[in-house]
Amino acid sequence: MSPGMGPIGLDFDNTIICYDSVLAELGIESGFLPAGFAGGKSAVRTAVRALPDGEKKWQGLQAAAYGHQIGRATPFPGFGDFLARCGDRGLPLVIVSHKTRHAAADPGGVDLRAAALDWMRRHRLFDGPRSPLREDQVHFADSRTEKVGIVRRLACRCFVDDLEEVFHDADYPREVPALLFIGGLVTGAAPVGPWRVVSHWREVADAVIGD
């Protein structure tokens, strides 16, 4: 992939930050899942949604994981090395996240954007010794349409996201190469579409930076 002049664009939820373990743990602690349940976000969602009033239970788990329990989530493997490689090459980065300020399941609760920024600070995304990322390079959007508009406005050289819907959006700028991130505990064949599939941050680095 030949990089352009704009920043490398990154999604946040389920792309930089991995909720697989915290969602499973919260599901077990809430009594929605059996002890010893092993599975990532998709497996937790499927199991919890199958319960009575399952959609409400699932939304509650997500609100907790993205909010007051976000400290239990971890970066996806290899992300720190990706930051360092970008820093070494002087490549600019931006984070563009579709994240409302409050969860629909907890409208008066935790400020999800503040929680995400706190998590980024704790994991030294902004002040790591080789990280090129800065806090003013984090952009939050209230909708997918707004998110896609930010990607277009910033003229990203590529964009990394875990959601196919972003790349299928009619307004997604087709000149921006799409990398579909499928890290974490996933099953089944990789989806086919107008993107390059990457399953580890090392693959992202190889795609956008090279050797």
KETI-301012 format. One record per residue: residue number from 1; residue in three letters; y, x, z of N, C-alpha, C in turn. Coordinates in Angstrom, 2 decimals. Layout:
N
[NUM,"ALA",[Y,X,Z],[Y,X,Z],[Y,X,Z]]
...
This chain:
211
[1,"MET",[-1.19,0.85,0.00],[0.00,0.00,0.00],[1.24,0.89,0.00]]
[2,"SER",[2.08,0.74,-0.99],[3.28,1.55,-1.06],[4.39,0.89,-0.26]]
[3,"PRO",[4.86,1.54,0.83],[5.88,0.92,1.66],[7.21,0.81,0.95]]
[4,"GLY",[7.93,-0.29,1.22],[9.28,-0.45,0.72],[10.26,0.16,1.70]]
[5,"MET",[11.48,-0.33,1.67],[12.52,0.26,2.49],[12.75,-0.49,3.80]]
[6,"GLY",[12.28,-1.73,3.90],[12.53,-2.53,5.08],[11.59,-2.16,6.22]]
[7,"PRO",[11.74,-2.84,7.36],[10.86,-2.56,8.51],[9.47,-3.14,8.32]]
[8,"ILE",[8.51,-2.56,9.03],[7.18,-3.13,9.11],[7.25,-4.31,10.08]]
[9,"GLY",[6.85,-5.49,9.63],[6.95,-6.69,10.46],[5.63,-6.99,11.16]]
[10,"LEU",[5.72,-7.32,12.44],[4.54,-7.58,13.26],[4.67,-8.91,13.98]]
[11,"ASP",[3.61,-9.68,13.95],[3.49,-10.85,14.83],[3.17,-10.34,16.24]]
[12,"PHE",[3.28,-11.21,17.23],[2.99,-10.79,18.61],[1.71,-11.40,19.15]]
[13,"ASP",[1.68,-12.73,19.34],[0.53,-13.39,19.96],[-0.72,-13.24,19.11]]
[14,"ASN",[-1.79,-12.74,19.73],[-3.09,-12.58,19.08],[-3.06,-11.59,17.92]]
[15,"THR",[-2.01,-10.75,17.90],[-1.90,-9.70,16.91],[-1.65,-8.37,17.62]]
[16,"ILE",[-0.59,-8.33,18.43],[-0.34,-7.18,19.30],[-1.05,-7.39,20.64]]
[17,"ILE",[-0.86,-8.56,21.21],[-1.43,-8.89,22.53],[-2.72,-9.68,22.36]]
[18,"CYS",[-3.75,-9.30,23.10],[-5.06,-9.94,23.01],[-5.28,-10.83,24.24]]
[19,"TYR",[-5.52,-12.11,24.01],[-5.74,-13.07,25.09],[-7.22,-13.41,25.28]]
[20,"ASP",[-8.12,-12.75,24.56],[-9.53,-13.11,24.60],[-10.07,-13.18,26.03]]
[21,"SER",[-9.91,-12.10,26.78],[-10.51,-12.04,28.12],[-9.81,-12.96,29.10]]
[22,"VAL",[-8.48,-13.03,29.04],[-7.77,-13.86,30.01],[-8.06,-15.34,29.79]]
[23,"LEU",[-8.19,-15.78,28.55],[-8.51,-17.18,28.30],[-9.91,-17.53,28.80]]
[24,"ALA",[-10.86,-16.63,28.56],[-12.21,-16.87,29.07],[-12.22,-16.91,30.59]]
[25,"GLU",[-11.51,-15.97,31.22],[-11.46,-15.94,32.68],[-10.80,-17.19,33.24]]
[26,"LEU",[-9.71,-17.61,32.64],[-9.04,-18.82,33.11],[-9.90,-20.06,32.91]]
[27,"GLY",[-10.64,-20.09,31.80],[-11.54,-21.22,31.57],[-12.63,-21.30,32.61]]
[28,"ILE",[-13.19,-20.16,33.01],[-14.21,-20.12,34.05],[-13.61,-20.51,35.40]]
[29,"GLU",[-12.44,-19.93,35.71],[-11.80,-20.22,36.99],[-11.41,-21.69,37.12]]
[30,"SER",[-11.10,-22.32,36.00],[-10.73,-23.74,36.02],[-11.93,-24.67,36.02]]
[31,"GLY",[-13.13,-24.11,35.88],[-14.33,-24.93,35.85],[-14.63,-25.54,34.49]]
[32,"PHE",[-13.89,-25.10,33.46],[-14.11,-25.64,32.12],[-15.25,-24.91,31.40]]
[33,"LEU",[-15.54,-23.69,31.81],[-16.55,-22.87,31.16],[-17.55,-22.38,32.20]]
[34,"PRO",[-18.79,-22.15,31.81],[-19.78,-21.65,32.77],[-19.53,-20.20,33.13]]
[35,"ALA",[-19.95,-19.81,34.31],[-19.83,-18.42,34.74],[-20.55,-17.52,33.73]]
[36,"GLY",[-19.94,-16.40,33.43],[-20.54,-15.48,32.48],[-20.25,-15.81,31.03]]
[37,"PHE",[-19.41,-16.81,30.77],[-19.08,-17.18,29.39],[-18.54,-15.95,28.66]]
[38,"ALA",[-19.06,-15.69,27.48],[-18.62,-14.55,26.67],[-18.17,-15.06,25.32]]
[39,"GLY",[-16.92,-14.85,25.03],[-16.39,-15.30,23.75],[-14.89,-15.10,23.73]]
[40,"GLY",[-14.34,-15.02,22.54],[-12.92,-14.83,22.38],[-12.16,-16.13,22.36]]
[41,"LYS",[-10.93,-16.07,21.92],[-10.05,-17.23,21.93],[-10.66,-18.41,21.17]]
[42,"SER",[-11.21,-18.14,20.00],[-11.76,-19.21,19.18],[-12.92,-19.91,19.89]]
[43,"ALA",[-13.80,-19.13,20.52],[-14.93,-19.71,21.23],[-14.48,-20.51,22.43]]
[44,"VAL",[-13.48,-20.00,23.15],[-12.95,-20.74,24.31],[-12.34,-22.05,23.84]]
[45,"ARG",[-11.55,-22.00,22.79],[-10.90,-23.21,22.28],[-11.93,-24.26,21.89]]
[46,"THR",[-12.97,-23.84,21.17],[-14.00,-24.78,20.73],[-14.71,-25.41,21.92]]
[47,"ALA",[-15.06,-24.58,22.91],[-15.80,-25.09,24.07],[-14.95,-26.02,24.92]]
[48,"VAL",[-13.71,-25.67,25.15],[-12.85,-26.48,26.01],[-12.45,-27.77,25.32]]
[49,"ARG",[-12.17,-27.71,24.03],[-11.79,-28.92,23.30],[-12.92,-29.94,23.25]]
[50,"ALA",[-14.17,-29.48,23.39],[-15.31,-30.39,23.37],[-15.46,-31.17,24.67]]
[51,"LEU",[-14.70,-30.80,25.70],[-14.77,-31.48,27.00],[-13.97,-32.77,26.97]]
[52,"PRO",[-14.22,-33.68,27.89],[-13.35,-34.86,28.01],[-11.91,-34.43,28.22]]
[53,"ASP",[-10.99,-35.05,27.49],[-9.57,-34.68,27.55],[-9.40,-33.19,27.23]]
[54,"GLY",[-10.25,-32.71,26.32],[-10.32,-31.28,26.04],[-9.06,-30.68,25.46]]
[55,"GLU",[-8.37,-31.43,24.60],[-7.16,-30.86,24.00],[-6.10,-30.58,25.06]]
[56,"LYS",[-5.97,-31.47,26.02],[-5.00,-31.26,27.11],[-5.41,-30.05,27.96]]
[57,"LYS",[-6.71,-29.93,28.22],[-7.20,-28.78,29.00],[-6.91,-27.48,28.25]]
[58,"TRP",[-7.17,-27.47,26.95],[-6.94,-26.27,26.15],[-5.46,-25.89,26.14]]
[59,"GLN",[-4.60,-26.88,25.96],[-3.16,-26.61,25.96],[-2.71,-26.03,27.31]]
[60,"GLY",[-3.31,-26.53,28.38],[-2.99,-26.00,29.70],[-3.41,-24.56,29.87]]
[61,"LEU",[-4.61,-24.22,29.37],[-5.07,-22.82,29.42],[-4.13,-21.91,28.63]]
[62,"GLN",[-3.75,-22.34,27.46],[-2.84,-21.54,26.64],[-1.51,-21.33,27.34]]
[63,"ALA",[-0.97,-22.41,27.93],[0.31,-22.30,28.63],[0.23,-21.28,29.75]]
[64,"ALA",[-0.89,-21.27,30.48],[-1.06,-20.30,31.57],[-1.19,-18.88,31.02]]
[65,"ALA",[-2.00,-18.71,29.98],[-2.24,-17.37,29.43],[-0.97,-16.78,28.84]]
[66,"TYR",[-0.16,-17.60,28.17],[1.06,-17.12,27.53],[2.21,-17.03,28.52]]
[67,"GLY",[2.03,-17.66,29.69],[3.10,-17.71,30.68],[2.84,-16.88,31.92]]
[68,"HIS",[2.56,-17.54,33.05],[2.49,-16.80,34.31],[1.26,-15.91,34.44]]
[69,"GLN",[0.27,-16.06,33.56],[-0.91,-15.19,33.60],[-0.91,-14.14,32.48]]
[70,"ILE",[0.20,-13.99,31.79],[0.23,-13.07,30.65],[-0.03,-11.63,31.08]]
[71,"GLY",[0.25,-11.30,32.32],[0.01,-9.95,32.81],[-1.45,-9.53,32.75]]
[72,"ARG",[-2.35,-10.49,32.65],[-3.78,-10.19,32.57],[-4.22,-9.87,31.14]]
[73,"ALA",[-3.36,-10.13,30.17],[-3.69,-9.85,28.77],[-3.46,-8.36,28.48]]
[74,"THR",[-4.08,-7.88,27.43],[-4.03,-6.46,27.08],[-3.62,-6.28,25.62]]
[75,"PRO",[-3.09,-5.11,25.26],[-2.84,-4.85,23.84],[-4.16,-4.69,23.10]]
[76,"PHE",[-4.17,-5.06,21.83],[-5.36,-4.81,21.03],[-5.60,-3.31,20.91]]
[77,"PRO",[-6.85,-2.89,20.89],[-7.16,-1.46,20.76],[-6.47,-0.84,19.54]]
[78,"GLY",[-5.94,0.33,19.75],[-5.33,1.07,18.66],[-3.86,0.80,18.45]]
[79,"PHE",[-3.30,-0.19,19.15],[-1.89,-0.51,18.89],[-0.97,0.63,19.34]]
[80,"GLY",[-1.28,1.25,20.47],[-0.47,2.37,20.93],[-0.44,3.51,19.93]]
[81,"ASP",[-1.60,3.81,19.37],[-1.67,4.87,18.36],[-0.88,4.49,17.10]]
[82,"PHE",[-0.93,3.19,16.75],[-0.15,2.72,15.61],[1.34,2.95,15.84]]
[83,"LEU",[1.84,2.60,17.05],[3.24,2.83,17.37],[3.59,4.30,17.22]]
[84,"ALA",[2.72,5.17,17.75],[2.99,6.61,17.70],[3.04,7.11,16.26]]
[85,"ARG",[2.12,6.64,15.43],[2.11,7.09,14.04],[3.37,6.63,13.31]]
[86,"CYS",[3.82,5.42,13.60],[5.07,4.94,13.00],[6.25,5.77,13.49]]
[87,"GLY",[6.26,6.08,14.80],[7.33,6.90,15.34],[7.37,8.28,14.73]]
[88,"ASP",[6.21,8.87,14.55],[6.14,10.21,13.96],[6.67,10.23,12.53]]
[89,"ARG",[6.49,9.10,11.81],[6.95,9.03,10.42],[8.37,8.45,10.31]]
[90,"GLY",[8.95,8.04,11.44],[10.28,7.45,11.40],[10.31,6.09,10.73]]
[91,"LEU",[9.22,5.33,10.84],[9.13,4.02,10.20],[9.64,2.94,11.13]]
[92,"PRO",[10.60,2.12,10.70],[11.15,1.07,11.54],[10.17,-0.10,11.70]]
[93,"LEU",[10.21,-0.73,12.87],[9.35,-1.87,13.18],[10.19,-3.04,13.67]]
[94,"VAL",[9.70,-4.24,13.42],[10.26,-5.45,14.02],[9.10,-6.34,14.45]]
[95,"ILE",[9.30,-7.09,15.51],[8.37,-8.13,15.92],[9.02,-9.47,15.62]]
[96,"VAL",[8.29,-10.33,14.92],[8.77,-11.68,14.62],[7.72,-12.66,15.11]]
[97,"SER",[8.05,-13.41,16.15],[7.07,-14.26,16.83],[7.51,-15.72,16.84]]
[98,"HIS",[6.61,-16.60,16.41],[6.84,-18.04,16.57],[6.48,-18.39,18.01]]
[99,"LYS",[7.49,-18.44,18.86],[7.26,-18.71,20.28],[8.42,-19.53,20.83]]
[100,"THR",[8.15,-20.76,21.19],[9.17,-21.58,21.82],[9.44,-21.05,23.23]]
[101,"ARG",[10.57,-21.45,23.79],[10.92,-20.93,25.11],[9.98,-21.47,26.19]]
[102,"HIS",[9.50,-22.69,26.03],[8.59,-23.28,27.01],[7.40,-23.90,26.29]]
[103,"ALA",[6.24,-23.89,26.93],[5.04,-24.50,26.36],[5.15,-26.01,26.39]]
[104,"ALA",[4.59,-26.66,25.37],[4.60,-28.12,25.33],[3.86,-28.70,26.52]]
[105,"ALA",[2.82,-27.99,26.99],[2.04,-28.47,28.13],[2.72,-28.20,29.47]]
[106,"ASP",[3.80,-27.41,29.44],[4.51,-27.07,30.68],[6.00,-26.94,30.37]]
[107,"PRO",[6.64,-28.07,29.97],[8.01,-28.01,29.44],[9.05,-27.48,30.42]]
[108,"GLY",[8.82,-27.58,31.70],[9.78,-27.08,32.67],[9.32,-25.81,33.36]]
[109,"GLY",[8.31,-25.17,32.78],[7.68,-24.04,33.43],[8.22,-22.69,33.01]]
[110,"VAL",[7.32,-21.74,32.87],[7.67,-20.35,32.60],[8.38,-20.21,31.26]]
[111,"ASP",[9.40,-19.36,31.22],[10.06,-19.00,29.98],[9.12,-18.05,29.23]]
[112,"LEU",[8.49,-18.55,28.17],[7.47,-17.78,27.46],[8.05,-16.55,26.77]]
[113,"ARG",[9.27,-16.64,26.32],[9.89,-15.50,25.65],[10.19,-14.39,26.66]]
[114,"ALA",[10.69,-14.77,27.82],[10.95,-13.78,28.87],[9.65,-13.15,29.33]]
[115,"ALA",[8.59,-13.96,29.45],[7.29,-13.43,29.87],[6.76,-12.42,28.84]]
[116,"ALA",[6.92,-12.74,27.57],[6.46,-11.83,26.51],[7.23,-10.51,26.55]]
[117,"LEU",[8.55,-10.59,26.73],[9.35,-9.37,26.79],[8.98,-8.54,28.01]]
[118,"ASP",[8.73,-9.20,29.13],[8.30,-8.47,30.33],[6.99,-7.74,30.08]]
[119,"TRP",[6.07,-8.41,29.40],[4.78,-7.78,29.07],[5.00,-6.57,28.18]]
[120,"MET",[5.86,-6.70,27.19],[6.15,-5.58,26.29],[6.73,-4.39,27.05]]
[121,"ARG",[7.62,-4.69,28.00],[8.22,-3.61,28.79],[7.15,-2.93,29.65]]
[122,"ARG",[6.29,-3.73,30.29],[5.27,-3.14,31.16],[4.32,-2.25,30.38]]
[123,"HIS",[4.08,-2.60,29.14],[3.17,-1.80,28.31],[3.93,-0.77,27.47]]
[124,"ARG",[5.18,-0.56,27.79],[6.01,0.52,27.24],[6.10,0.48,25.71]]
[125,"LEU",[6.25,-0.73,25.19],[6.43,-0.84,23.75],[7.79,-0.31,23.32]]
[126,"PHE",[8.77,-0.33,24.25],[10.13,0.07,23.89],[10.49,1.49,24.32]]
[127,"ASP",[9.81,2.02,25.30],[10.21,3.34,25.80],[9.04,4.32,25.84]]
[128,"GLY",[7.99,4.01,25.11],[6.91,4.98,25.00],[7.42,6.25,24.34]]
[129,"PRO",[6.82,7.39,24.63],[7.36,8.66,24.16],[7.47,8.80,22.65]]
[130,"ARG",[6.65,8.05,21.89],[6.68,8.16,20.43],[6.89,6.81,19.75]]
[131,"SER",[7.19,5.77,20.52],[7.36,4.43,19.94],[8.73,4.29,19.30]]
[132,"PRO",[8.78,3.80,18.05],[10.07,3.55,17.41],[10.62,2.15,17.68]]
[133,"LEU",[9.88,1.34,18.41],[10.26,-0.06,18.61],[11.32,-0.18,19.69]]
[134,"ARG",[12.30,-1.06,19.47],[13.36,-1.32,20.45],[13.43,-2.82,20.75]]
[135,"GLU",[13.94,-3.13,21.93],[13.94,-4.52,22.37],[14.76,-5.43,21.45]]
[136,"ASP",[15.84,-4.90,20.88],[16.66,-5.73,19.99],[16.00,-5.94,18.63]]
[137,"GLN",[14.82,-5.37,18.44],[14.06,-5.58,17.21],[12.99,-6.66,17.38]]
[138,"VAL",[13.04,-7.38,18.49],[12.12,-8.49,18.74],[12.85,-9.79,18.43]]
[139,"HIS",[12.26,-10.59,17.56],[12.86,-11.86,17.14],[11.90,-13.00,17.45]]
[140,"PHE",[12.41,-14.02,18.15],[11.61,-15.21,18.45],[12.10,-16.38,17.60]]
[141,"ALA",[11.16,-17.18,17.12],[11.48,-18.34,16.29],[10.91,-19.60,16.92]]
[142,"ASP",[11.61,-20.70,16.74],[11.16,-21.98,17.28],[10.14,-22.67,16.39]]
[143,"SER",[10.01,-22.22,15.15],[9.09,-22.86,14.21],[8.56,-21.81,13.24]]
[144,"ARG",[7.47,-22.17,12.55],[6.94,-21.27,11.54],[7.93,-21.09,10.40]]
[145,"THR",[8.64,-22.17,10.05],[9.64,-22.08,8.98],[10.72,-21.07,9.34]]
[146,"GLU",[11.18,-21.11,10.60],[12.20,-20.15,11.03],[11.63,-18.73,11.01]]
[147,"LYS",[10.38,-18.58,11.44],[9.75,-17.26,11.46],[9.68,-16.67,10.05]]
[148,"VAL",[9.22,-17.46,9.10],[9.12,-16.99,7.72],[10.50,-16.63,7.19]]
[149,"GLY",[11.50,-17.40,7.57],[12.87,-17.10,7.15],[13.35,-15.76,7.69]]
[150,"ILE",[12.96,-15.42,8.91],[13.35,-14.13,9.49],[12.67,-12.99,8.74]]
[151,"VAL",[11.37,-13.17,8.42],[10.66,-12.15,7.65],[11.37,-11.91,6.32]]
[152,"ARG",[11.80,-12.99,5.69],[12.50,-12.87,4.41],[13.85,-12.17,4.61]]
[153,"ARG",[14.61,-12.60,5.62],[15.96,-12.04,5.85],[15.91,-10.55,6.15]]
[154,"LEU",[14.90,-10.13,6.91],[14.79,-8.73,7.28],[14.20,-7.87,6.17]]
[155,"ALA",[13.75,-8.52,5.09],[13.15,-7.81,3.95],[12.06,-6.85,4.41]]
[156,"CYS",[11.12,-7.40,5.18],[10.03,-6.57,5.72],[9.23,-5.93,4.58]]
[157,"ARG",[8.81,-4.70,4.80],[8.02,-4.00,3.78],[6.59,-4.54,3.74]]
[158,"CYS",[6.15,-5.15,4.84],[4.87,-5.86,4.92],[4.92,-6.67,6.21]]
[159,"PHE",[3.95,-7.57,6.38],[3.92,-8.34,7.62],[2.47,-8.49,8.07]]
[160,"VAL",[2.26,-8.28,9.39],[0.93,-8.36,10.00],[0.88,-9.59,10.88]]
[161,"ASP",[-0.07,-10.48,10.64],[-0.16,-11.72,11.41],[-1.62,-12.16,11.46]]
[162,"ASP",[-1.96,-12.91,12.53],[-3.33,-13.41,12.64],[-3.49,-14.80,12.07]]
[163,"LEU",[-2.41,-15.44,11.65],[-2.47,-16.82,11.19],[-2.35,-16.93,9.67]]
[164,"GLU",[-3.37,-17.48,9.07],[-3.36,-17.69,7.62],[-2.20,-18.59,7.19]]
[165,"GLU",[-1.85,-19.56,8.07],[-0.81,-20.53,7.73],[0.52,-19.87,7.41]]
[166,"VAL",[0.81,-18.75,8.07],[2.07,-18.05,7.81],[2.11,-17.58,6.36]]
[167,"PHE",[1.02,-17.00,5.90],[0.99,-16.45,4.54],[0.83,-17.53,3.48]]
[168,"HIS",[0.32,-18.70,3.89],[0.21,-19.82,2.95],[1.51,-20.63,2.88]]
[169,"ASP",[2.44,-20.38,3.79],[3.69,-21.13,3.81],[4.41,-20.98,2.47]]
[170,"ALA",[4.89,-22.11,1.96],[5.53,-22.10,0.64],[6.74,-21.17,0.59]]
[171,"ASP",[7.38,-20.93,1.72],[8.58,-20.10,1.74],[8.29,-18.64,2.10]]
[172,"TYR",[7.01,-18.29,2.33],[6.72,-16.89,2.64],[7.07,-16.04,1.42]]
[173,"PRO",[7.83,-14.95,1.62],[8.24,-14.12,0.48],[7.07,-13.36,-0.12]]
[174,"ARG",[6.69,-13.71,-1.34],[5.50,-13.15,-1.96],[5.62,-11.66,-2.24]]
[175,"GLU",[6.85,-11.15,-2.24],[7.02,-9.72,-2.47],[6.70,-8.89,-1.22]]
[176,"VAL",[6.50,-9.56,-0.09],[6.17,-8.87,1.16],[4.64,-8.87,1.32]]
[177,"PRO",[3.98,-7.71,1.21],[2.53,-7.66,1.35],[2.06,-8.22,2.69]]
[178,"ALA",[1.00,-9.01,2.66],[0.48,-9.69,3.84],[-0.77,-9.00,4.34]]
[179,"LEU",[-0.82,-8.73,5.65],[-2.01,-8.18,6.29],[-2.49,-9.20,7.32]]
[180,"LEU",[-3.67,-9.77,7.10],[-4.22,-10.75,8.02],[-5.05,-10.04,9.08]]
[181,"PHE",[-4.60,-10.11,10.32],[-5.24,-9.40,11.42],[-6.33,-10.28,12.04]]
[182,"ILE",[-7.55,-9.77,12.07],[-8.67,-10.55,12.64],[-9.35,-9.74,13.74]]
[183,"GLY",[-8.56,-9.09,14.57],[-9.10,-8.32,15.69],[-9.66,-9.25,16.76]]
[184,"GLY",[-10.27,-8.65,17.77],[-10.80,-9.45,18.86],[-12.21,-9.94,18.59]]
[185,"LEU",[-12.64,-10.89,19.42],[-13.99,-11.41,19.33],[-14.02,-12.56,18.33]]
[186,"VAL",[-14.43,-12.25,17.10],[-14.46,-13.25,16.03],[-15.85,-13.30,15.42]]
[187,"THR",[-16.16,-14.40,14.82],[-17.45,-14.57,14.16],[-17.21,-15.13,12.76]]
[188,"GLY",[-18.21,-14.96,11.91],[-18.12,-15.50,10.56],[-17.45,-14.54,9.59]]
[189,"ALA",[-17.46,-14.95,8.33],[-16.89,-14.12,7.27],[-15.37,-14.11,7.34]]
[190,"ALA",[-14.77,-13.02,6.91],[-13.31,-12.93,6.88],[-12.76,-13.89,5.83]]
[191,"PRO",[-11.68,-14.59,6.14],[-11.10,-15.53,5.18],[-10.52,-14.80,3.97]]
[192,"VAL",[-10.63,-15.46,2.82],[-10.12,-14.90,1.57],[-8.82,-15.59,1.22]]
[193,"GLY",[-7.82,-14.80,0.83],[-6.54,-15.38,0.47],[-5.59,-14.30,-0.02]]
[194,"PRO",[-4.30,-14.62,-0.09],[-3.32,-13.67,-0.61],[-2.92,-12.64,0.44]]
[195,"TRP",[-3.88,-11.91,0.94],[-3.64,-10.94,2.01],[-4.70,-9.86,1.97]]
[196,"ARG",[-4.44,-8.81,2.72],[-5.44,-7.77,2.99],[-5.93,-7.98,4.41]]
[197,"VAL",[-7.23,-8.07,4.60],[-7.79,-8.30,5.94],[-7.89,-6.96,6.68]]
[198,"VAL",[-7.40,-6.96,7.93],[-7.51,-5.78,8.80],[-8.06,-6.23,10.14]]
[199,"SER",[-8.99,-5.47,10.69],[-9.64,-5.88,11.95],[-9.32,-4.96,13.11]]
[200,"HIS",[-8.57,-3.90,12.86],[-8.22,-2.95,13.91],[-6.86,-2.34,13.55]]
[201,"TRP",[-6.10,-1.94,14.57],[-4.78,-1.37,14.28],[-4.87,-0.05,13.53]]
[202,"ARG",[-5.99,0.62,13.61],[-6.19,1.82,12.81],[-6.17,1.46,11.33]]
[203,"GLU",[-6.75,0.31,10.96],[-6.73,-0.14,9.57],[-5.33,-0.50,9.14]]
[204,"VAL",[-4.55,-1.10,10.05],[-3.16,-1.41,9.73],[-2.41,-0.13,9.43]]
[205,"ALA",[-2.57,0.88,10.28],[-1.89,2.16,10.09],[-2.30,2.79,8.75]]
[206,"ASP",[-3.58,2.76,8.46],[-4.05,3.35,7.21],[-3.45,2.62,5.99]]
[207,"ALA",[-3.28,1.28,6.14],[-2.76,0.49,5.03],[-1.29,0.72,4.79]]
[208,"VAL",[-0.50,0.84,5.84],[0.95,0.89,5.66],[1.53,2.29,5.79]]
[209,"ILE",[0.75,3.23,6.37],[1.25,4.59,6.56],[0.45,5.57,5.71]]
[210,"GLY",[-0.87,5.43,5.71],[-1.73,6.37,5.01],[-2.05,7.56,5.90]]
[211,"ASP",[-2.58,8.59,5.32],[-3.00,9.77,6.08],[-1.78,10.51,6.62]]
